[in-house]
Structures are given as structure tokens and as C-alpha cells.
């Protein structure tokens, strides 16, 4: 696929036998959004011959599809292939039969014993010199450049660097870079973007892209809230999230330790960080406010603001209104980051008393000394002691409120009850509400999405928390390698070259959901580089020296 445009190249390398032959290529064409199904009576396709092929038009508002072949003749037709079956849609309880338009076919003559390469190009833009082999080599050259820019010799790291490129795109509505959360059906989400940003843009040394993305979201900040998501098309962004703004602080911190670019942060980002904290302390939309104990409260029983946000037909699957554990870990981390920046920039922000109060309230309210883990959320109904992975962030973030012993106990609890080969379960199998297989119709799937399904992105915080809790010992490094090694094989599975969004919590831990997920691949890459290869962010020592004063 050609970077930056809707062009796909397919090369057929043919070795013919002793007799003459013909290669017949029959394209099936559709023109729809990825959430829809087409039937033959819904679209009136038209076609026109062009040099080397055919132009096929489906809808007035959509550019035509240009199909060209480097060798051979096009024979027009105009038939429909009816009733193509989609097995995954069938499993998901969705419409699983679709019709596709067949405009005609291409025929390529093959002489006896002939070796031939045939290039097929599908594009929505007119190409000056539609040379498929050159376009393919250009795409491969770009991949090599990205791998060389990142500079990693290890195969898994290089493959994940290549995978990262698929998610960094330019949004028409803002004119700036953003991150597609996952293929084939997600757009750009604030939370996913901030979690994925270090792996996609910093570990890969794409610092200009990181700067562009941080600036894009800074300009979209309203009342202290970053967008939760940008809908399809050009509709206004939605702001129903409590943690996207807090993850923004972590993304900024990682940007600094990778680039040392204090000037950009001071001029463009620092005022937004202060604005976010102001709104969170004093209260903003969606019932987000700092309580008297210093902890953050967010949401209502009907409004879910964390990443565990599944809601179907009015049913809130995983109610987490109140004080979620990871939100308050992020809250403490954000205040620490802002206080450090203020000191570097010569400004006094007196957060010491507040962070001390938050730390005291957090450990008193969330920690169970007897059980050795953190409760998941404190709501008006009480404390939820279901074992979930959100507590990992209280260990993995740079600024933690837990002691070393508490951190180790949290990590071991998660390892023992939530770890599987490709991710971390969203709920312990020891809980009666656990769902170990992500399958069925929409209600069934949403009912298991955060109720036992394992998530690939959580491997990043888990591996980082593990290494951190064992003081980065040599033995912990070897174990971190074992945690991430299964992804080497997964990159050859399902969405080839990509990390899947989710996996079944039960064996055989089958990949499900999006076949390519930004924060999954990004966090595996970040953890592999930082915690297995032990390649430190290049500006870390500079920033640490400034912090020490």
C-alpha cells in the first residue's frame, strides 16, 4: 500500500508450464463504509475504460476506483457476485452475506515456459506512471527508512516499528497528525492516542509526529478535557472521558525524556497542562471533580468515563463511576509531572501538600494489606474488590504512591490471576462475572469486553510494573523477555504484522476484536525496547538532572 494515498499494489509472479496459458483476474468491487453491507439493488455502478484498465464509479460522493494491470486486456462485463459469506460476521451475530459488483475481468496471456510479473494497481487517484514494481519498491524502501530511523537491530522491535506506521495519519478536519486506534473500525480516540504515543512516535524516533499529535490535542482541550474520540466524518469531537487528559501528562513526560524539548512544551503545552489541573481540582463536565480527600471522582451510574466503557441498550456492563483506581494513579502522576515542569520553568506550584494528601488517601482507601492488592473503584455503593488490571498503573507510572512491597504484591496478584500469553485479563476468572470467551452477538460481546477478555495493550504496563517492582534486576529482565516473546509468533497470525486488540481470557487465547490495534502494538514495542532491550530514553538523564536542580 502506497503511503499517504488510497493506492494498493498487488504483484503476481508467474512461472508458466510447458503449454500456453491465460491468467484471468476477476475484481470484485464495493463502495461502502466499513460498518455496512451492500446488496445488488443498492448501488448503480458505472464503468469507463482507461489506459490499462477500467474506472469504476459507485456513489456520486466517492471518487471512482481505478483498476489497472501492467500486462493483458480488460474485458468489460457488469455482473454481481451474490451472497458472499463472512464467517466472522456470522459468529458476531451480524449480517453475514454481501453482494459485490464484478465490472469485468483482465486476461493475461502466458507463453509456454514464460516467467512473467503482473502488477495490479487499485487506486482512487490518477497516477502519472502507474508502475507497480516501482511503487512496491518505494513502499519497501520507506519501511526500511523507518526501521533504520528507529535504529534497532532486534527483529521483533523492527517488525513492531514497521507496524506502528499504519496508525499515524493526517486528519482532514484538523489538518494535523493523529492516531487511528484500530483497524478496521476505530477512528482516533484521545485515550488510545496518548497511551500509544510513546510506542508509535518516541520509541520509533518520529519526534515531529509526536509534537504534531500533542499540539493537535492541546488545541482541542475544552474545560480541561481532551477529546474522547473524533467521530467518523467531520462531526465535532466527543469529550466523555476522565483519563485522556491525565494520560496526556504521561505522554508529555515521555516526550520530554525522549527529546529534551523543554522549549516546545513550555510554549505550546505547559499552559494547557495547568488548565487541565485547574478544571479537575475545581470541577468540570461529567461530574469530574477532586473530592475533599484529594482523590478524583468521575461519572454517574449512566455515564462511563474510563476505558472500561462498554454500554449496550442502556446496560452499563462495568459500572466504574466514583473513584477508579487507575484514574487516581494517573491523577497523582499528573500533579507530580506538572510540579516538576513548574520547577524547571522557574514557577512555583505548591502541590506538595496536595500530593501528600492524595497519597495518604489512596493507600488508606484502595489498599488491602490482607489481600495484597488495590480495589478497582470506590463508588457511592462501596468498594469494588474484583481483581482487575487497572491497579497496574499505580505501579507502572513514573510517580507511584505504593511502597516497593505493595508494588510487588500488586504485580504478583495480576500475574497469578490475570496474565495470559498475549495480554492481561480484564477480570479475574475467580470472579463469578468472568467471561472467558469473546463471542456471540453485540450484547454478548459487550458483556465480555471488560469482563475477562484479555487486552494486548496492558502487557506494556504489566511488564514495566514487573521490572520496576524488582528494581530492574537481571532476572526480571529475563522474565520480561519471556512475557513478550509470544508476540513474535502472533505477528504471523490473524492481522499479519500487527498486534490484535484483544484475546480470549480462556485457552487457547484466540485473537479477537480489531486485527490491528494501535495501543496494543505500541505498548508491546515500548516495553520491549525499554524493559527488555533496556534502551533508555536519550534525554532521560538530562531531564532527571534538571529535576534534581
N, C-alpha and C positions, 0 to 999 in steps of 0.2 A: 504494500500500500504506500502510495506516494505521500510524504509528509506535507500536511497543510492544505491538501485538496482532496476532493472526493474522486480519487482515481485508484483503481485496483488493477494489478498486472498479474496474469497467470501465464507461466511458460510450460509448454508441453515439449518434452524432449522425446522424440520418436525414433525407434530403431525398427525399420520395416523388415519383413521376412523376404523370402525368395520370390514372392509374387507381388504384382502391383496391388495397391490398396487405397482406401479412402478413409480419412479421419473425418467423422461428422460431429460437429459441435452444435448442440441444441440449447440455446439460452432460455431460461425461464425468468420472466421479468415481473416485478411487482412495484407498487407505488403506494406506500402507506407508512404510518407511524409504527413504531415497534410494539405498541400496545394493542394493535388492531389486526384483524383478519380480513382478507379480501375474497369476495365471491365474483364470479364471472360477469354478473349483470351490474356490478357497481362501478366499473371503470370502462370508459370507451377509449382504448389505446389506439394511437395512430403511429405511423412509422414513415420515415423517409430515408431513401438511400443516401449515404455519404461515402466519401473516399475510403475504401477498405472495409465498409460495413454498413451500419444502419443507426439511425437516430430514432429512439422510441419515446413517445410522449404519453404520459399517463394523466396527469392533472395540470390544469392551467397554471396553478401557483407554484409548480415544481419544475425545475429545469429538466430538459429531456436527458435520457440516458443514451450515451454514445457508445456503441459496441463496435470495435474494430478488430480485425485479425490480420496478422502480418503476411499471411500466405493463404490463398484459397479464394473461393467465391461465396457470396451471400445469396441465399435463395429465400425470397420473402414468402411468408405464409400468413398466419393470423389465427392460430388456434389457441385453445385453452387446455392446460393440464388441470383436471378437476379432482379434488379430493385428496390432495397430498396430506398424509397423516403425520402429526407431530407427537411423538411418544411422550416427551416431557410435558407438553401442554395437557395431554390426556391424564398423566399422573397428577398434575396440578389442578385437575377439575375444571379446565378452561376449554374454550372452543379449540378443537384439535385438528380440524380439517380446513384446508385452504386451497383456492384455485390460483393458478399462475398463468400469465399470458406468455405464449410462445410466438414471437414475431416471425420466426422463420428458422433457418439453420445455415451454418457455414460448412462447406466441404473443402477439404484439403487433399489434393492428390498426392500419392506416395508411389514413387517408382520402386521396382524390386531392389531390395538391399539398401535403400536410401536411408540415411540418417538426417533428420530434419528437426529444427527447433521452431515452434509456432508460438507466437506471442498473442495473447488475447488481452485487450485493454477495455475496461469498463470505466467510464468517467462521466461526470456532469459538466466538465469544462472542455473546451476545444484545445487540443494540444498542437503546438506548432510542428513538432517532429515526434509523432507517436511511435517511438522506438522502444518496444517493451523491454528488451535486454538492457538497454542503457538506463531506462527508468528503474529497473530492478537493481542494477549495479549501483545506481545513485543512492537508492534506499539502503542497500547494504553498507555502502560507504558511510552514510550518515550514522548508522548503528555503530560502526567501528569507531567513528569520531566520538560518539557519546561514551563508549566504553573506555577509550583512551583518555578522555577528559576526566572521567572518574578515577582512573588510574589503578584499578585493582587487577591483580593477576589471577586471583582465585576464580574458578569457573562459575560457582553459584552466584557470587557477587556480580560478575559481569553479566550473567543472564538476567538478574534482577534489575540491574541498571538499564538494560535494554527494555525490559518490561515496563519500567517506570515512564518511559517516553510516551506511552499510549494515553496517559491520563492528563498530560499537561496540554491544554488547548487555549484558544483565544475565544472569549465570549463576545458575541456581536453587540449585546446590549451595553456592555461597559467598555469595549474596545481593548480590554486587558486580559492577561493570562488568568486562568482559573484551573481548577482540578475537577475532572469528571469522576464522580465517586465510584462508578462501576458500570461495566458493560454486561448485558445490552440495554438496561432500562433505567439507570440512575442518571440524574443531571449533576450539578455541583451543589454540594452541601457544606455549610460552614464548618461544622464539627469534623467531618471527614477530611476536609481540606487541611485544617490545622494539625490534625493528627498525622496526616500523610506527608505534610510539607517537609519535615526533616529528611525522610527517606527519599522522597521524589526529587527534591531540589538541592538539598545541602550535602547529603552523603554523595550525591552524584556530581557535586560541584557546579550546579546550574544556578549560581547565585543571583544572576539577573532575573531569572524566573521567580525565585523566592521573593526578591524585592518587589517585583510586579504584583505578585499574589498578595503579599502583606499590605501593599498600598491599596489594592482594589478593595479589600475588606475593610480597611480603615475608612475609606471614603463612604462605605455603606453602613457604617455604625450609626445606630439611632437609639437614643436614650440608654446608652451603654450596651446595647445588644447588637451582635453581629448576625447577619442573615443565617437562618437555619438552612434554607435552600432557595435556589433560584428555580422557579417552575419552568416547564417547557415553554418555548416561545419567548416573548418579551414581557411577560407579566411581571409585576412588582415582586421583589423577594419577600419571603415569609420570615418572621423573626421569633417563632415559637421554640426557643432553645435557651437553656440556662448555661450550658457548658461551652458553647462555641466561643464566647468571649473569653472564658477562662483558659481554654486551650490556646487561644491567641497569644497569651502571655508566654506559654511554653514554647510556641513556635518562634516568638521574638527572641526568647532566651537562646534557643538553639541556633537561630540565625546569627546572633552575636558571637557565640563560641566557635562558629564555623567561619565567620567572615571578619569579625572585629570591627564591623562597620558602625561605629557609635554615632557618627555624624548623621547618617540616614535615619537611624532610629530616633535620634534627638529631634531632628527637624520634622519628620513626617509621621512618626508612630507614637512617640512619648506622650504628646498631648491626648491622643486617643486612649492610651492606657490609663491615664489619670481620669479621663471622663468615665471610663467603664467602672473604675473603682468607686467614683463618686456616686454613680447611679445605683450600684449594688449595695453600697452602705445605706443610702437614703431610700431605696426602693424604686422599682421600675415595673414595667408591664409583666403580666403573667404571675403576679403575686411573688415576685422575686425581691427579697429584702434580707438584710442582715438582722438577725434576732439579737436580743439583749446579751446572749451568751457569746456573741461574735460569729456564730455559725450561720451559714446561708440557708434560707428557706425558699422553696420554689414550688410553683404549681398548685393545682387544685385536684380533687379526685377525677375531674373530667379533662384536665389539661396536662399532658405528659411532656416534659421538657428535657429529659435525659435521653441518652442513646437507646435506652430500652423503652421505645415509644410505640410499640405495636398497639393498634386500636382498630377494631373491626366491628361494624354495625353497632356502634355505641359501647362495645365491650372493651374496657381498658384491661389488657391482658396482664400487664405487670405494673400495678399502681406503685409509683415511687414519689408521690407528692410529699413535701415536707423537707427533710434534710438528708439528701442522698450522700453516701459516704464518699464517692469519688468527686462529687461537686465540692465538698468541703476540703478535700485534699487539694483539689485544683485551686480553690479559693485561697488557702494558706500559701500555696506555691506562688500564686499571682501577686499577693501582697509582698512576699519576700523579693520577687523579681523587681517589682516597682520600687521598693525601698532601696534596693541595690542600685538601680538606674538613677534614682534621685541623688544618691550619694556621689555617683560617678559624674553627674551633671552639676554638682555643686548646689543641689536644692535639698532642703530638709523636709522630709515627710515622716512625721513621728508615728510610725506604725508599731514600734516595739511593744507597747502595752497591748495593742490590739492583737498582734500575732501571739503574744504570750497568753492572752485570754482565749483565743481560738484554740491554741494547742492544749490548754488545760481542759477546755470544754470538750474538745474532740476525744481525747483519750478517756476522759471520765464518762462520756456519753456513748461512745461507739465500741470501746474495747471490752472484751470478756477475758479476764485473767484465767478463769477456769477453763474455757473452751479454746482460748488462744487464737481468736480471730475477731474481726470487726463486723458489727451488724451492718446490714445493707442500707437501711434507711430508717430514719426516725420520723414518724408521721404522727398526726393527732391521735391515731388509734394505738400508738405504741411503737416499740422497736421490732423491726423485721430481722430475725436471726437466720433467715435462709442463707445458705452458703453460696455466694455469688462471686464473680471475678472482680467486681468493681473496687474491692478493697486493695487490689494490687497497686492502684495508683497512689495509695498512701505510702507505698514503699518505693516505687519506681521513679517518681518525680524527683527533681533535684533537691527540693526542700521538703523534708519529711517531718512529721510530728511524732513518729514512733521511735522507740529505742531499738538498738540492734537486735535484742532478744525478741521483742514484739514483731519486728520485721521478719525475722527468720520463721517465727511461728505462723505468721500470715502466709508466707510463701509455701511452707510445708502443707498447710491446710489446703491451699489451692492446688498444689501438686498432687496431693493424695486424692482429692475428690473431684477436681475439675479438669485436670490435664488429660488430653488425648494427643495422638500423633501429630495432628495438623492444627491444633488450636486449643482454646480453653473453653470448657463448657460454660454456658450462661447460668446454669443452676446445677446443684449437686444431685446425683442420682439418689442420694439418701433422702431427698425431699419428695413427698408424695405427689407434688405437682410436676415432677420431672417428665419431660417428653424427649425420648432419646432418638427419635427419627423425624426428620423434617420432610413431611409428605402430605398428600391429600389436597383438598380444595383450599380456598383462601382462608376460611375460618380455621381450618385445622393447621395450616402452615403458620398463620399469625399466632395461633395458640401455642406453637412450639418454638417460635423465632427466638425468644429470650427465655425459654423455659427448659433449657437443656441443650439446645443446639450449640455446637462449638464454633467459635469465631476465630478466624486466622489473625486478625489484627491484634488480638490480645496476647499472641505469642511474643510481641515486642515488649510490652510492659512486664510480662512474666519473666522473660529471660533477663531483662535489665534488673528487675527486682531480685531475682535469684543471685545474680553476680554481686549486686550491691550488698545484699544481706550476708554474703560470705566474704565481704571485703576484697572482692576481685581476686580470690585465690586461684592458683593454677588448677586445682581440682574443679573449681566452679566453672572455669573456662572450658575444661574438657566436657563437663556436663552440658554447658550451654551449646557446645557444638552438637552433642547428641540430640538436644531438643530441636535444633533447626535442620539437622541433616535430612529428615524425611522430605523436606520441600524440594530437595534435589530431584527426587523421582516425581513429585507432584507436578513439577513444571513440564513434564512429558504427558500429563494426564489432562483430560477434560479441555479447558481452555489452554491449549499448548503454549508454553512460555509465560503463563500468568498464574497468579495465586487466586484461588476461589474465595468467595465471600465467606461461606460457612460450610460446616461439615456436620454430619450426624454425630450426636453425642455417643451413640452406641457403635460398637464394631459392626462392619469394617470401616467406620468413619468415612462414609462416602461423601464426596464433594457435592454441595448443593448451592442454590442461590445464584448470584452473578458468577459467571465463569472467569471474570477478571475484575478484581476489586482493588481500588487504589490503596486504601489504608492497610489492607492485608499484605500486599506485596511490599509496600513502603516500610511497614514496621518490621517485617522479616528481614529486609535489606538493612535497615538501620541497626537492628540488634545484631545481625551477623557481622557487620563492619565494626561496630563499636564494642560489642561484647565478646565476639569470637575472634575476629582478626585483631582486636584491640588497637584499632587505628583511632587515635584521639582527634577530636575536632581541632583544626590547626590553630585557632585563636583562643583555645581554652586557657592556656597559661597566661596570655595577655589579659583576658577578662578577669581571671582569678586574682592576678596581681593588682588590678585596679580595685577590685572588691576589698582586698586586704588593705588598700590605701597606701 
